[in-house]
């Protein structure tokens, strides 16, 4: 642990820090971290949009044909959301338009 902390302290960029802590891009541990961080970001975007729309998780669930517990798990990054459900939540539930960009 002490040696890992020294290495982490030596990191000069966020990418270096991630490489040290979770491994290089493409390794199983890093892929798991990346997937969890994306789920967290999507959840935060949905929660932010819901709060801006001034609706509850229950109201969003009703609008999208899901359950409040599902919306909660999505907002907390605890579930792997299907793209079709993501679109339904954002477009039907929150009145947002979704654009998908591939890089």
N, C-alpha and C positions, 0 to 999 in steps of 0.2 A: 504494500500500500504506500509506504514512504517513497519507494522508487517511482511508482506511478505518479504520485503527486509532484515529484520533481520534474518529471517529463511533462506533465500537464502544465506546470508553471512555465515551462520553457516554450510552450506553444505560442506562436506569434499571430496566428489567424484562427478564426473560428473553425475553418476546415481542418486545420492541423489538430485542433482540440478534438474534433469529432473522430479523426483518424486514430488518435491516441486512445480515446475512451471507448470507441465502438468498432474500430477496425476500418480498413480501407473500403471505399465504395465497392459493392459487389460481394462483400463477405456476408455470411448469414446474419451475424450480429448487427452489422451496419444496416442491412436491408430491413431487419426487424425494427431498428430505431427509426429509420426513414419512414417506414409505413406508419408507425405509431405517431410520429411527428406530423405527418400529413393528415391523419385522422383527427389529431388535436386541432390543427389549423382549420380544417373544414368545420369542425364542431364550433370553434370560436366564431367563424364567419356566420354560421347559422344562428348562433345565440345572439350575436351582435345585431343581425338583421331582424330577428324576432323582437328583441328589446326595442329597436328603433321603430318597429311596426306597432309597438305597444300591445302585443298579444302574449298570452300565457302559453306555456308548453301544451297545456290541455287544449286550448283553442287551435294551436297549430296542428296538433294531432288530429283533431276533428276535421279540419280543413283538408288534411292530406290522407285521411283514412288509416292512420296509424294510432298508436297508443302513446300516452304521455310518457310512460316509462321508456319507450323506444326513442322519443325525441330527447329525453334526458340522457340516454346512453350515447346518442349521436353527438349532442352538445358537449359531452364530457370525453369524447374521443374513445369510448369504450367499445365501439362496434364498427365493423367493416361495412360501410353503407354501400348499397348497390347504386350505380349511376342513375338508373331510372327513378329510384326513390329520392336521390339527391335532387334531381330535376323537379320532381313533384313537390318536394318540400320548398325549394326555392321559388319555383314559378307559380304553382297553384297556391301554396300556403303563404308565401311571403310576397307574391307579386313581383318577383325579380326576374330579369331576363338573364339567361345563362349563355355564355360563349365558351366554347372549348377551343383551346389553342394547343397545338402540338409543337414542340421545339426539338 
